[in-house]
Amino acid sequence: MDWFDGEIGGGGRDHDLPDTGGSWNWVNIVLIGVFVLLAIGMFSLIHWLRGLLF
């Protein structure tokens, strides 16, 4: 089961293979990218604030 297994309008993926859970989809990649960018932004902000204060 993944993000695209909804039953609305017959949606979902059209394959008969069982989902083993070992594949990456674009949602996972985007979420990891957003978290990485947030971490980089937070460290940059902290570094800038430390330079401003000290």
Protein Blocks (a to p, Z undefined) as FASTA:
>chain_A
ZZklcfehhiajddfbdcehlaccfklmmmmmmmmmmmmmmmmmmmmmmmmmZZ
